[in-house]
Amino acid sequence: MIIKKIGAKAVKNSRGKKTICVIVKTSCGRFRTSAPSGKSKGKYEVKSYARGGLNSDIKFFRKLDVEKINGLGIEKFEDLKKVERLVNEKIGGNSLFAFEASLLKALARENGKELWEFLGGRKRLFSKKDAGKKFRMRSVGNVIGGGLHSEGVSENRPDFQEFLFIARGKSFAECVKINRNAYKMARKLLKAYQRNDEGAWETGLENETVLDIMSEVRKKLRVDIGLDVAGSSFYKNGFYNYKNPSTKLNKNEQINYIKELIKDYKIFYVEDGLEENDFAGFRGLGKSCLIVGDDLTTTNPSRLKKAIRVRAINGIIVKPNQIGSLLKVKEVVDISRRAGIKTIMSHRSGETKDNTIADLAVGFGCDFIKTGIYGRVREAKLKRVIEIEEG
C-alpha cells in the first residue's frame, strides 16, 4: 500500500467537546476515523493524547513523513507493530486508535474487502451449528441513566451509571428493534422527558425503583436486564457512598447488595460492580450472571490476565481508545476467547458518527456490542452492524 498523504483535524463529539480525526489518503481514496471520548474513565486507561494535548497530536500527523510510513511496508494487520514502534509515546490512545483504524480501512480497500472482512470476520454472524436459530452478537443498550453520565441534569439521579437492556432476537436487526421498543416503553413508565449524554432517559428515582420499571418492560418484551454500576465513581475512603438514598456500604456490604439485586431482579449483566482495583471483590460477586470488567481491565492485556488468574470476571468491555493499539485490542479479544470470557465492544459517552467499532466487533468476533439506543452517533454503529448482517 502506498500512502499519498496523512492528515489530522479536530472534530466535535456528541458532548460538543473536541476530539481527533485522522485521515489517510491512498490511490484508493480517503479514509478517516474519529476517536470517541470517555467521561467516566478508568484510572488505568492510556492518556487520550500526548503531553501537549490534542493540538500537539494533530501537529504530529501534519508533520509526519509519509515516506517513512511507506518505507515500513504496511500490507497486513500485523504490520501495525511497525507503526507503533515509529510513533511510540509520541501520540495518545485516541490518536493511535484513529490512525491505525484509518490505515486498516485503506488496507481493506486495497484488498477489495470491507474492514470487518479484512480483520477475519465471517460473512454471516451465525455459527454454522446455530444458523437461523441463535444470533451470535447481541446489542447492549443504555436505556436509563444515572451516575456521572447524568451529572448536572438530575440532582437526585440513580447512583448506578447505566441501566441496560440486552435484547434477545433471532437477528441483530431484531435485537435493535426490540431494544428501541423497550426504550420507548421505559420512557412511558418513567414519565421521562430528558436524556443524558448517552441518550438514556433521566430520572430522579433510586436504583431499585428503576429496576422495578425495567422488570415491567421485561414482562412484555424479550429483553434481559443489565447494569453498569461504575463502582469507582462513588467509592471513596473505603466505602461506596450512595446518595439516592444516602448510605455507605463497605466492600462486603457492596458485594452482598449487588448479589441480592442479581437474584431479586434476575439480572443478566453487571459491569464494574466494585471499584477498579478490587479484583477479589469482583470474584466475590460469583458467576450467577455476566460479571463484566471495564474500569477494572481497561482493554489492557496485562490487567485482563490478572482478572483471569483470580477468576474475577466472565465478561470484558473492549474500548479501543482505552489502550490505543488495535493489536492489543485484538490480543484482549483473543485472550478472552481462549479463557471463555465474553467480549463486549463498546462506545464511549462522547461519540461521533464514526462506525469503526461495528466493523471491529464483527471482524474480531465479539459476543456483544454496546452502543446505546438513541441518537445518530449511537445508531450509526447499530446500522453498520445491520448492514453487514444483511449484506
C-alpha positions in Angstrom: 0.0 0.0 0.0 1.3 3.4 -1.0 0.1 6.3 1.1 -0.1 9.7 -0.5 -1.0 11.9 2.4 -1.7 11.7 6.2 -3.6 14.5 8.0 -5.5 15.2 11.2 -8.0 17.7 12.5 -10.2 18.4 15.4 -13.9 17.5 15.3 -16.6 17.7 17.9 -18.1 14.7 19.6 -21.7 14.3 20.9 -20.9 16.3 24.0 -19.6 19.2 22.0 -16.0 18.6 23.0 -13.1 18.4 20.6 -11.6 15.1 19.6 -9.2 13.9 16.8 -10.0 12.7 13.3 -7.1 11.1 11.3 -7.2 11.0 7.5 -5.1 8.6 5.4 -5.1 9.1 1.6 -4.1 6.5 -0.9 -4.8 5.8 -4.6 -8.0 4.0 -3.5 -9.4 7.0 -1.7 -9.5 9.0 1.6 -10.0 7.0 4.8 -10.9 8.8 8.1 -11.5 7.7 11.7 -12.6 10.0 14.5 -12.0 8.8 18.1 -14.6 8.9 20.9 -14.0 10.5 24.3 -15.0 8.9 27.6 -16.3 10.9 30.5 -16.2 8.1 33.0 -12.6 7.0 32.6 -10.7 4.1 34.3 -7.6 5.1 36.2 -5.6 2.6 34.1 -6.6 3.9 30.6 -3.8 5.3 28.4 -3.8 9.0 28.0 -6.0 10.3 25.2 -3.3 12.5 23.8 0.4 13.0 24.3 1.7 15.6 26.8 0.9 18.6 24.6 -2.7 17.6 24.2 -5.0 17.3 21.2 -3.3 20.1 19.2 0.1 18.5 19.7 -1.1 15.2 18.3 -2.7 16.9 15.3 0.6 18.7 14.6 2.4 15.3 14.8 0.3 13.9 12.0 0.7 17.0 9.9 4.4 16.8 10.1 4.6 13.0 9.8 6.9 11.9 7.0 4.7 9.9 4.6 7.8 8.3 3.0 8.8 6.9 6.4 5.4 5.2 6.8 5.5 3.9 3.2 9.0 2.6 4.0 7.6 0.3 6.7 5.8 -1.8 4.1 2.3 -1.9 5.7 0.5 -4.8 4.0 -1.3 -6.7 6.7 -2.8 -6.2 10.2 0.3 -7.4 12.0 2.3 -4.6 10.3 0.8 -2.2 12.8 3.7 -3.3 15.0 6.0 -1.3 12.8 3.7 1.8 13.0 3.6 1.5 16.8 7.4 1.4 17.0 7.6 4.5 14.9 5.1 6.6 16.8 5.8 5.1 20.3 4.8 7.6 23.1 4.6 10.5 20.6 0.8 10.4 20.4 -2.0 9.3 22.8 -4.5 6.5 22.7 -7.2 8.4 20.9 -4.8 9.3 18.1 -3.2 5.9 17.8 -6.6 4.2 17.5 -7.8 6.7 14.9 -4.5 6.4 12.9 -4.4 2.6 12.9 -8.1 2.3 12.1 -7.7 4.6 9.0 -4.7 2.6 7.9 -6.7 -0.6 8.2 -9.6 0.9 6.2 -7.2 1.8 3.4 -5.6 -1.7 3.5 -9.0 -3.3 3.4 -10.0 -1.3 0.3 -6.6 -2.1 -1.4 -7.5 -5.8 -0.9 -11.1 -5.4 -2.1 -12.6 -6.1 1.3 -14.7 -4.4 3.9 -12.9 -3.7 7.2 -14.7 -6.4 9.2 -13.9 -8.9 6.4 -10.2 -7.9 6.3 -10.0 -8.5 10.0 -11.2 -12.0 9.6 -14.9 -11.7 10.3 -17.4 -14.2 8.8 -19.8 -13.3 6.1 -22.7 -14.2 8.3 -22.9 -13.6 12.0 -24.3 -17.0 12.8 -22.3 -20.0 13.7 -22.8 -23.0 11.3 -24.2 -25.0 14.2 -26.8 -22.4 15.2 -27.5 -20.9 11.8 -31.1 -19.5 11.7 -31.6 -20.2 15.4 -29.3 -18.2 17.5 -27.7 -14.9 16.7 -24.0 -14.7 17.6 -23.8 -11.0 18.6 -26.3 -9.1 20.7 -26.9 -5.4 21.3 -26.4 -3.8 24.7 -28.4 -0.6 25.0 -28.3 2.1 27.7 -32.0 2.9 28.5 -32.0 4.8 31.8 -29.1 6.9 33.1 -27.5 7.9 36.4 -24.1 8.5 37.9 -21.5 10.6 36.0 -23.4 10.3 32.7 -26.3 12.3 34.2 -24.2 14.8 36.2 -25.8 18.2 36.2 -29.1 17.0 34.7 -30.8 15.5 37.7 -29.7 16.2 41.2 -31.4 13.1 42.6 -30.3 10.7 39.9 -29.7 7.0 40.5 -26.2 6.1 41.7 -25.7 3.4 39.1 -24.4 4.8 35.9 -26.4 2.8 33.3 -29.5 0.7 33.3 -29.2 -1.6 30.2 -31.5 -3.7 28.1 -29.9 -6.6 26.1 -32.5 -7.8 23.6 -33.0 -11.5 22.7 -33.6 -11.5 18.9 -33.2 -14.0 16.1 -31.1 -11.4 14.2 -29.2 -8.3 15.1 -31.8 -6.2 13.3 -34.5 -7.7 15.5 -32.4 -7.1 18.7 -32.1 -3.4 17.7 -35.9 -3.2 17.1 -36.7 -4.9 20.5 -34.3 -2.5 22.3 -35.9 0.5 20.7 -39.4 -0.7 21.8 -38.1 -1.3 25.3 -36.6 2.3 25.3 -40.0 3.8 24.4 -41.9 1.6 26.9 -39.4 2.6 29.7 -39.9 6.3 28.9 -43.7 5.9 29.4 -43.3 4.1 32.7 -40.8 6.6 33.9 -42.7 9.6 32.5 -39.3 10.9 31.4 -38.6 13.8 29.0 -34.9 14.5 29.3 -32.0 12.5 28.0 -28.4 12.4 29.3 -25.2 12.4 27.3 -25.7 8.9 26.0 -29.3 9.4 25.0 -30.6 7.5 28.1 -33.7 8.7 30.0 -33.1 10.9 33.0 -34.9 10.1 36.3 -34.8 11.1 40.0 -35.7 7.6 41.0 -33.4 5.4 43.1 -31.7 2.3 41.7 -34.3 -0.4 42.8 -37.3 1.6 41.7 -35.7 1.9 38.2 -35.1 -1.9 38.3 -38.8 -2.4 39.1 -39.7 -0.5 36.0 -37.2 -2.4 33.9 -38.8 -5.7 35.2 -42.2 -4.5 34.0 -40.7 -3.9 30.5 -39.1 -7.4 30.6 -42.5 -9.0 31.2 -43.7 -7.7 27.8 -40.6 -7.7 25.6 -37.8 -10.2 25.0 -35.0 -8.3 26.9 -32.5 -9.1 29.6 -31.6 -6.5 32.3 -28.1 -5.2 32.7 -26.3 -2.7 35.0 -23.2 -0.6 34.7 -22.7 0.2 38.4 -19.5 2.2 37.8 -18.4 1.4 41.4 -15.3 3.6 41.2 -17.4 6.7 40.6 -18.9 6.7 44.1 -16.1 4.8 46.0 -14.1 6.9 48.5 -12.1 6.2 51.7 -13.1 2.5 51.7 -16.8 3.0 51.3 -19.4 3.1 48.5 -21.1 6.4 49.1 -24.7 6.2 47.8 -26.6 9.5 47.5 -30.1 8.2 46.4 -30.9 7.2 49.1 -27.9 8.3 51.3 -26.0 5.4 52.7 -22.5 4.0 53.0 -21.5 0.4 52.2 -18.2 -1.3 52.9 -16.7 -3.8 50.5 -18.6 -6.9 51.8 -21.8 -5.0 52.1 -21.4 -3.8 48.5 -20.8 -7.4 47.3 -23.9 -8.6 49.1 -26.0 -5.8 47.8 -25.1 -6.4 44.2 -25.6 -10.2 44.7 -29.1 -9.5 46.1 -30.0 -7.3 43.1 -28.8 -10.0 40.7 -31.0 -12.6 42.5 -34.1 -10.4 43.1 -34.2 -8.9 39.6 -32.8 -11.8 37.7 -30.1 -9.5 36.3 -28.2 -10.9 33.3 -25.2 -8.4 33.2 -23.3 -6.4 35.8 -20.5 -4.1 34.8 -18.0 -2.7 37.3 -19.9 -3.7 40.4 -16.9 -2.8 42.5 -14.1 -0.2 42.3 -11.4 -0.5 39.7 -8.7 -2.1 42.0 -10.8 -4.7 43.7 -10.1 -7.9 41.7 -11.0 -10.1 44.7 -14.3 -8.1 45.1 -15.3 -8.9 41.5 -14.6 -12.6 42.2 -16.8 -12.3 45.3 -19.8 -11.5 43.0 -19.7 -15.1 41.8 -20.8 -16.2 38.3 -24.5 -16.2 38.6 -24.7 -13.7 35.8 -22.2 -11.9 33.4 -19.7 -10.1 35.6 -18.1 -7.6 33.4 -14.8 -5.6 33.8 -14.4 -2.1 32.3 -12.5 0.3 34.7 -11.1 -2.9 36.2 -9.5 -4.1 32.9 -9.3 -1.0 30.6 -8.8 -3.2 27.5 -5.4 -4.0 28.8 -4.0 -7.5 28.2 -2.0 -7.5 31.5 -5.0 -6.5 33.6 -7.2 -9.0 31.8 -4.7 -11.8 32.5 -4.7 -10.9 36.2 -8.5 -10.9 36.2 -8.5 -14.4 34.6 -5.9 -15.6 37.2 -8.0 -14.6 40.1 -11.3 -15.6 38.4 -12.7 -12.0 38.8 -14.8 -11.7 35.6 -16.5 -13.7 32.9 -17.1 -10.7 30.6 -15.0 -7.7 29.5 -15.7 -4.3 27.9 -13.5 -3.6 24.9 -12.9 0.1 24.2 -10.2 0.6 21.6 -9.2 4.1 22.7 -8.7 2.9 26.3 -5.5 1.2 25.0 -5.0 2.9 21.6 -3.3 -0.1 20.0 -5.6 -2.2 17.8 -3.0 -5.0 18.1 -3.7 -5.0 21.8 -7.4 -4.8 21.3 -7.2 -8.0 19.2 -5.0 -9.6 21.8 -7.6 -8.8 24.5 -10.3 -10.4 22.4 -8.2 -13.5 21.6 -7.1 -14.0 25.3 -10.8 -13.6 26.3 -12.0 -16.2 23.8 -9.4 -18.7 25.0 -10.5 -18.2 28.6 -14.2 -18.3 27.9 -14.6 -14.6 28.7 -17.4 -12.8 26.8 -16.4 -9.7 24.9 -18.4 -6.5 24.7 -17.2 -4.0 22.1 -18.2 -0.6 23.5 -18.8 3.0 22.5 -17.9 6.0 24.8 -20.2 8.7 26.2 -18.6 11.3 23.9 -19.2 9.8 20.5 -19.0 10.7 16.8 -20.8 9.3 13.8 -17.8 7.1 13.1 -18.9 3.5 12.9 -15.5 1.7 13.1 -16.3 -0.2 16.3 -19.1 -2.0 14.4 -16.6 -3.4 12.0 -14.2 -4.2 14.8 -16.9 -6.1 16.7 -17.8 -8.2 13.7 -14.2 -8.6 12.5 -12.9 -9.7 15.9 -15.9 -11.9 16.6 -17.2 -10.1 19.8 -20.2 -11.5 21.6 -21.9 -8.2 22.2 -21.7 -4.6 21.0 -22.6 -1.8 23.4 -23.6 1.4 21.6 -26.6 2.9 23.3 -30.0 3.0 21.7 -31.0 6.6 20.9 -29.2 9.3 18.8 -27.4 9.5 15.5 -24.0 8.7 16.8 -25.3 5.6 18.6 -27.5 4.5 15.7 -24.6 4.8 13.2 -22.9 1.8 14.8 -26.1 -0.3 15.0 -27.0 0.5 11.4 -23.5 -0.6 10.3 -23.8 -4.0 12.0 -27.3 -4.5 10.4 -25.7 -3.5 7.0 -23.0 -6.2 7.5 -25.6 -8.7 8.6 -27.9 -8.1 5.6 -25.1 -7.7 3.1 
